[in-house]
Amino acid sequence: MDQNYNQNKDHRLGFVFGGVAVGIALGVMLSRWTMKRQHKRTRIGFVMSVNEGEEMEYEKRHSPIWTELSDMLKARGVHNYSIFLHSETRQLFAYVEVDSVESWESIAQTNVCRKWWKYMGDVMPSNPDGAPEGTSLREVFHLH
C-alpha cells in the first residue's frame, strides 16, 4: 500500500508541477498578448483648469458622467480616462489611452461632446467654439 501511495504521490507532484508550468506558460502568453494590445493604444496627457470656486461642481458633474457620453467615448476607443485636480492651482491633469488619435480627435465633432462642453462651460475656461481651454502634454517617460 505504501508503494501505491508513493507512486500516486509522485504522479500528483508531476501533475502539480506540470500544472504550474502550464500556468506560467499561459501567464506569459497572456502577458505578451496584453502588452501587444496595449502597444496599439496611444497615451495622451493634457491639462485644463477649473474656475475658482467651481472645483466641487466640476467633480459633481463628473460623478458620474452622462451614460451617452461614456458610451460614445468607449465606442470611439477611449480607455483608462482619468482627470486629476491640483487643488492649489485648480489645474486639471487628464490622462487617456486611445485606440487611435484620429478617433480621439473625431470626438469633438459629436453632438454629445458639444453638449457636454456647453454643460461644463460655466465651470471652466472655454474656447470660442465651446471646447475647454487645454494644453497637450508631451510624454517624457513611461514604465511598462
Secondary structure as the mmCIF struct_conf table of DSSP 4:
data_model
#
loop_
_struct_conf.conf_type_id
_struct_conf.id
_struct_conf.beg_label_comp_id
_struct_conf.beg_label_asym_id
_struct_conf.beg_label_seq_id
_struct_conf.end_label_comp_id
_struct_conf.end_label_asym_id
_struct_conf.end_label_seq_id
HELX_RH_AL_P HELX_RH_AL_P1 ASP A 2 HIS A 39
TURN_TY1_P TURN_TY1_P1 LYS A 40 LYS A 40
BEND BEND1 ARG A 41 ARG A 41
STRN STRN1 THR A 42 SER A 49
TURN_TY1_P TURN_TY1_P2 GLU A 52 GLY A 53
HELX_RH_AL_P HELX_RH_AL_P2 GLU A 55 ARG A 61
TURN_TY1_P TURN_TY1_P3 HIS A 62 PRO A 64
HELX_LH_PP_P HELX_LH_PP_P1 ILE A 65 TRP A 66
HELX_RH_AL_P HELX_RH_AL_P3 THR A 67 ALA A 75
TURN_TY1_P TURN_TY1_P4 ARG A 76 GLY A 77
STRN STRN2 VAL A 78 HIS A 86
TURN_TY1_P TURN_TY1_P5 SER A 87 ARG A 90
STRN STRN3 GLN A 91 VAL A 98
BEND BEND2 ASP A 99 ASP A 99
HELX_RH_AL_P HELX_RH_AL_P4 VAL A 101 SER A 106
HELX_RH_3T_P HELX_RH_3T_P1 ILE A 107 GLN A 109
BEND BEND3 THR A 110 THR A 110
HELX_RH_AL_P HELX_RH_AL_P5 ASN A 111 MET A 120
TURN_TY1_P TURN_TY1_P6 GLY A 121 VAL A 123
BEND BEND4 MET A 124 MET A 124
STRN STRN4 SER A 126 SER A 126
TURN_TY1_P TURN_TY1_P7 PRO A 128 ASP A 129
BEND BEND5 GLY A 130 GLY A 130
HELX_LH_PP_P HELX_LH_PP_P2 ALA A 131 ALA A 131
STRN STRN5 PRO A 132 PRO A 132
HELX_LH_PP_P HELX_LH_PP_P3 GLU A 133 GLU A 133
STRN STRN6 THR A 135 LEU A 137
#
